[in-house]
Amino acid sequence: MNHEPLVRWDWLFAHLGPIADRVGQHLYLAAIAVGVGFAISFALAAISIRRRKLYPAVTVLATAEYTIPSFALFAALVTITGLSILTAEIPLVLYTIILFVPNIVAGFDSVPWDVLDAADGMGFTRGQRWWRVELPLAVPLVVAGLRLASVSTIGLVTVSAILGQGFGGLGYYILDGYQRHFTTEILVGGLLSIALAVVADMAFVLLQRLLTPWAARRAEVR
């Protein structure tokens, strides 16, 4: 009785091109979702900060979106938007909002009032205070939201493979491997998805250090 090896290296080396294409598609879908989700969330967070009474409603709506199973949402959207990139992106964008909004709001809330008073005392306009004081000090929590959303979205992109071969990035290999009982494909899709999430997380950690060099210096002093 012949046993299929855990990894078919001949298949792997013969499919390096298609695998690279799937990695690119995975990153493309995730980048759009995180970018659009961040833009929408930043606007919602800004409104919530200025209009505090709206913040609970924004949070409830965002949380409600997150409770919808991704599989069901993808399937439901097919009947409305068809098999399109919009169908893949809508759930991915919606799921980032609950991760972004609280972190962005918390980031700006973490700015000490005495720092804001000092900025006002120095004659900063509202715009100058936001750009030169509030935003830099809010960066750590904002980037924390980016880290969570990017890792989560990279994982969720795999679920969009249910839409067909043109979607799902590396999730295509997980689904196809499962259907064919082909372990090599499952490992390729799963391990590379994990690797992308780890690389994205590390990239945002580096970005935070570049944007907040004073935090590293403060840590060194301690």
GIWO-V765741 format. One record per residue. N is the residue number from 1. RES is the residue in one small letter. SS is DSSP state (alpha for helix, beta for strand, coil for the rest). PHI is phi in radians with two decimals (* if undefined). PSI is psi as a letter, one per 30 degrees, with the letter a starting at -180 (999 if undefined). Layout:
N;RES;SS;PHI;PSI + N;RES;SS;PHI;PSI
//
This chain:
1;m;coil;*;k + 2;n;coil;-1.48;k + 3;h;coil;-1.90;k + 4;e;coil;-1.21;k + 5;p;coil;-1.16;l + 6;l;coil;-1.04;e + 7;v;coil;-2.23;k + 8;r;coil;-1.60;j + 9;w;alpha;-1.13;e + 10;d;alpha;-1.11;e + 11;w;alpha;-1.14;e + 12;l;alpha;-1.05;e + 13;f;alpha;-1.21;f + 14;a;alpha;-1.36;f + 15;h;coil;-2.06;g + 16;l;alpha;-1.06;e + 17;g;alpha;-1.09;e + 18;p;alpha;-1.04;e + 19;i;alpha;-1.11;e + 20;a;alpha;-1.07;e + 21;d;alpha;-1.11;e + 22;r;alpha;-1.18;e + 23;v;alpha;-1.08;e + 24;g;alpha;-1.08;e + 25;q;alpha;-1.12;e + 26;h;alpha;-1.05;e + 27;l;alpha;-1.15;e + 28;y;alpha;-1.08;e + 29;l;alpha;-1.11;e + 30;a;alpha;-1.19;e + 31;a;alpha;-1.12;e + 32;i;alpha;-1.08;e + 33;a;alpha;-1.08;e + 34;v;alpha;-1.18;e + 35;g;alpha;-1.13;e + 36;v;alpha;-1.17;e + 37;g;alpha;-1.07;e + 38;f;alpha;-1.15;e + 39;a;alpha;-1.08;e + 40;i;alpha;-1.12;e + 41;s;alpha;-1.16;e + 42;f;alpha;-1.11;e + 43;a;alpha;-1.14;e + 44;l;alpha;-1.12;e + 45;a;alpha;-1.16;e + 46;a;alpha;-1.08;e + 47;i;alpha;-1.13;e + 48;s;alpha;-1.13;e + 49;i;alpha;-1.19;e + 50;r;alpha;-1.40;f + 51;r;coil;-2.17;i + 52;r;alpha;-1.03;f + 53;k;alpha;-1.15;f + 54;l;alpha;-1.47;f + 55;y;alpha;-1.06;e + 56;p;alpha;-1.03;e + 57;a;alpha;-1.16;e + 58;v;alpha;-1.09;e + 59;t;alpha;-1.12;e + 60;v;alpha;-1.09;e + 61;l;alpha;-1.11;e + 62;a;alpha;-1.13;e + 63;t;alpha;-1.17;e + 64;a;alpha;-1.08;e + 65;e;alpha;-1.09;e + 66;y;alpha;-1.26;f + 67;t;coil;-1.40;f + 68;i;coil;-1.34;k + 69;p;coil;-1.01;k + 70;s;alpha;-1.06;e + 71;f;alpha;-1.04;e + 72;a;alpha;-1.15;e + 73;l;alpha;-1.18;e + 74;f;alpha;-1.03;e + 75;a;alpha;-1.11;e + 76;a;alpha;-1.16;e + 77;l;alpha;-1.20;f + 78;v;alpha;-1.02;e + 79;t;alpha;-1.26;f + 80;i;alpha;-1.81;e + 81;t;alpha;-1.88;f + 82;g;coil;1.26;a + 83;l;coil;-1.49;i + 84;s;coil;-2.34;l + 85;i;alpha;-1.12;f + 86;l;alpha;-1.11;e + 87;t;alpha;-1.09;e + 88;a;alpha;-1.27;e + 89;e;alpha;-1.43;e + 90;i;alpha;-0.97;e + 91;p;alpha;-1.12;e + 92;l;alpha;-1.09;e + 93;v;alpha;-1.17;e + 94;l;alpha;-1.05;e + 95;y;alpha;-1.26;f + 96;t;alpha;-1.38;f + 97;i;alpha;-1.09;e + 98;i;alpha;-1.15;f + 99;l;alpha;-1.47;e + 100;f;alpha;-1.38;e + 101;v;alpha;-0.98;e + 102;p;alpha;-1.07;e + 103;n;alpha;-1.21;e + 104;i;alpha;-1.16;e + 105;v;alpha;-1.08;e + 106;a;alpha;-1.10;e + 107;g;alpha;-1.08;e + 108;f;alpha;-1.30;e + 109;d;alpha;-1.19;f + 110;s;coil;-1.35;f + 111;v;coil;-1.23;k + 112;p;coil;-1.07;k + 113;w;alpha;-1.14;e + 114;d;alpha;-1.17;f + 115;v;alpha;-1.21;e + 116;l;alpha;-1.14;e + 117;d;alpha;-1.11;e + 118;a;alpha;-1.13;e + 119;a;alpha;-1.12;e + 120;d;alpha;-1.10;e + 121;g;alpha;-1.16;f + 122;m;coil;-1.45;f + 123;g;coil;1.55;g + 124;f;coil;-1.15;k + 125;t;coil;-1.30;l + 126;r;alpha;-1.05;e + 127;g;alpha;-1.16;e + 128;q;alpha;-1.12;e + 129;r;alpha;-1.10;e + 130;w;alpha;-1.12;e + 131;w;alpha;-1.30;e + 132;r;alpha;-1.72;f + 133;v;alpha;-2.14;e + 134;e;alpha;-1.15;e + 135;l;alpha;-1.08;e + 136;p;alpha;-1.03;e + 137;l;alpha;-1.31;f + 138;a;alpha;-1.50;f + 139;v;alpha;-0.92;e + 140;p;alpha;-0.96;e + 141;l;alpha;-1.31;e + 142;v;alpha;-1.13;e + 143;v;alpha;-1.16;e + 144;a;alpha;-1.05;e + 145;g;alpha;-1.14;e + 146;l;alpha;-1.09;e + 147;r;alpha;-1.10;e + 148;l;alpha;-1.08;e + 149;a;alpha;-1.17;e + 150;s;alpha;-1.17;e + 151;v;alpha;-1.12;e + 152;s;alpha;-1.10;e + 153;t;alpha;-1.18;e + 154;i;alpha;-1.03;e + 155;g;alpha;-1.20;e + 156;l;alpha;-1.24;f + 157;v;alpha;-0.99;e + 158;t;alpha;-1.06;e + 159;v;alpha;-1.18;f + 160;s;alpha;-1.17;f + 161;a;alpha;-1.10;f + 162;i;alpha;-1.13;f + 163;l;alpha;-1.32;f + 164;g;coil;2.29;a + 165;q;coil;-1.12;f + 166;g;coil;-1.40;g + 167;f;coil;-2.33;l + 168;g;coil;1.61;f + 169;g;coil;0.93;b + 170;l;coil;-1.22;f + 171;g;alpha;-1.09;f + 172;y;alpha;-1.01;e + 173;y;alpha;-1.21;e + 174;i;alpha;-1.12;e + 175;l;alpha;-1.19;e + 176;d;alpha;-1.15;e + 177;g;alpha;-1.13;e + 178;y;alpha;-1.14;e + 179;q;alpha;-1.16;e + 180;r;alpha;-1.70;g + 181;h;coil;0.97;h + 182;f;coil;-1.94;j + 183;t;alpha;-1.07;e + 184;t;alpha;-1.01;e + 185;e;alpha;-1.12;e + 186;i;alpha;-1.07;e + 187;l;alpha;-1.15;e + 188;v;alpha;-1.06;e + 189;g;alpha;-1.14;e + 190;g;alpha;-1.23;e + 191;l;alpha;-1.18;e + 192;l;alpha;-1.22;e + 193;s;alpha;-1.12;e + 194;i;alpha;-1.10;e + 195;a;alpha;-1.09;e + 196;l;alpha;-1.09;e + 197;a;alpha;-1.11;e + 198;v;alpha;-1.13;e + 199;v;alpha;-1.11;e + 200;a;alpha;-1.09;e + 201;d;alpha;-1.08;e + 202;m;alpha;-1.14;e + 203;a;alpha;-1.12;e + 204;f;alpha;-1.28;e + 205;v;alpha;-1.09;e + 206;l;alpha;-1.11;e + 207;l;alpha;-1.06;e + 208;q;alpha;-1.08;e + 209;r;alpha;-1.14;e + 210;l;alpha;-1.23;e + 211;l;alpha;-1.43;f + 212;t;coil;-2.23;i + 213;p;alpha;-1.10;f + 214;w;alpha;-1.15;f + 215;a;alpha;-1.16;e + 216;a;alpha;-1.17;e + 217;r;alpha;-1.13;e + 218;r;alpha;-1.12;e + 219;a;alpha;-1.15;e + 220;e;alpha;-1.15;e + 221;v;alpha;-1.12;e + 222;r;coil;-1.17;999
//
